[in-house]
Amino acid sequence: MINIDRHELLRLVDSEGAQVVDVLLADEYERTHIPGAVSIPLKEFTPEAVSGLSKTDPVVVYCHDGL
């Protein structure tokens, strides 16, 4: 795992086509997701759930639980 800041996220999305995955629960995703992020709740994070993601582009996974 690598922690990145906002600037690095934007660089990865803009220059490398990074995919952004939000692992919050669906209702939290609806309220507070990063524009362009896809929702795959952590409890549903399985090989099947991520099969639609590109295997060649970077993937950035994030959450925020308020703690």
N, C-alpha and C positions, 0 to 999 in steps of 0.2 A: 504494500500500500504506500502511496505517495500522496502527501498533502500538497495541494496547489492553491494559489490565490486566484482572485477574480481575473486578474490580468493574464495569468497562464491559462485559465479556462477559456477566455476569449481567444487567445492565440491558438490553442488547440482546435477549437471549433472553426475558426476562420481559416487557418492555414493547413490543418491536417484533417479536417472533416470529422472531428471527434463527435461521438455520440454521447449525449448526456442522459443518464438514467437516474430517476428519482425513486428511492426505495421507501418513501413514506407510504402510509396507508392511503387508499384512494381518496377519501374525503379531505385529508390534509394536502394531498397532491393538488386537488381541485382548487384549494384556497391559496397555495403558496409555492407553486412550482416555477422553476426557471423556464422562461419561454423556449420552446423547442425541445424540452426534456420529454422523455417517454416515461410512463409510469410502470414500474415493476416492483410492487410491494415486496419488502424483504422476505416475508413469509412465503411469497410465491416465486422467489428467485431460484429457479430450477433451470437445468439445461434446456428444457422445453420452452420456458418463458423467455430465455435469452436467445433462442435459435434465430429470431428475426434480426438480431444485431449483426452488423458486418463483422467478419472475422479479421479483416485487414485494417480497419480504421480504429483509432484509439477509442476507449470507452472511459467516461468519467462517471463514477457513481457517487451520489451524494444523498444526505438526509440531514434533518435537523429535528431533534426531538424536544427541544426546549429545555434541556437539562444543562 
